[in-house]
Amino acid sequence: MSFAVADALPILRRHLGETVNKVKQGARKGLENKKVNGFHTGSGRALALDVYPGNLGRVRLWLEPASIPYISGIRSFPYKTCDDLKRQELKNLRDNKSNYIEVENKEALEQLLKWYV
């Protein structure tokens, strides 16, 4: 069984609330972004979920730079650029300033959020 964006999104919303980077203008105003769902922690740290259509079958996240502790089920990847990270709400994740990781299961995501939040 694979862990997908549809599985992770409710967990992220439960821990972090609603997304912070909804579309601000045009016909899609107020709707979710089509490439990145961004969140802020209670302390103001940014986290973004990669929701690009080709990535919906896996959970990949951008996190602010930090030494991520070892958590079984988390793999690091080279930084991935995305123009939607240039929005003010997600500025701490842009320009190769963040970690890009894949989370393989619910348990790993819960552990990651306990550490990050």
N, C-alpha and C positions, 0 to 999 in steps of 0.2 A: 504494500500500500504506500502510495507516495503522499507527501505532505505538500500541499499546494497553497496558492495565494488565498483561495476561498476558505481554507482551513485556518490560516494565520490571521486574516483580517479581523475576525471577531475577537481573537485573543488580544491583538494589538489595541483594538478599540476599548476592550474591557480594562486594560492596564493604562492606556494613554488618552482615551477620549476620542473625539472626532478628529478628522484630518485637518491640518492647518493650511493646506494649499489648494483649496477649491478654486475652480476657474473664476476669474474676477470680472470678465466682460464677454460680450458676444452672445450668441445663441445658447451656449453651454454655461452661462453664468450661474454660479452656485453649485454646479455639479462637480463630481470627483474628477481629478486629473486623470488622463488616459495613460500616463507613463509612470508616474510616481505618486504614491500616497504618503504624504509627510505627516509626522507627529512631533509633538514636543513632550518631554518629560516634565514632571512637576518642578524640576530645577532648571528647566529651560533648554536642556540638551535636545538636539534634533536627531531624528531617526526617520528613514524613508524606506518604504516597501516598493520594490521594483514590480510594477504592474503592467509593464509593456506586454502587448498581446502574445508575443512569442515566449514569455517567461511565466505565464500563469500556472504552469504545472509544477513549479518549484518556488521556494521562498528564498528570495535574495534581498538583502537589506544593506543600506548604507548607514553607518554609525559614525559619530564624531570620533576623531582620532583618540585612541587610548590603547593600552596593551590589553587585549581581550584575554581573559583567563581561559585556560583549557576547559572546554565544555564538550563532552561527547556529542556528536551530531552537528557540529559547526565546522565549516571549512572556509578558509579565507581565499579570496580571489584577487587578481590584480584590479586596481581601481577601474571602474567603468564610468565613463562620462555620460552625462545626460543634461540636456539644456534645461530641463525642468528643475534641476537642482540650483539653478541660478536665481530662482525666486528668493526674495528677501527672507521668507520664513525658513528657508533651508540653506542659507548662505554658509553655514559651518560645514556643510557636506560637499561643497563644490571645489573645483580646481584641484583635484587630487589631494584634498585635505581629509579624506575620510577612509574608513575601512569598508570594503565591499565583501560581504559574506553570504554563504548559503546555510540555511537552517534546515536540517533533514527531518525533524520531527517536533511534535508538540512539546515534549519534555525539554528538548534543547531550547526552544523558544522561551518557555517559561523560566528556565534557569538564566538565560541571557537577559531577560527583562528584569529579573530580580537583581542582577548585577548592575544593569545599565540605568534603571530607573532610580 
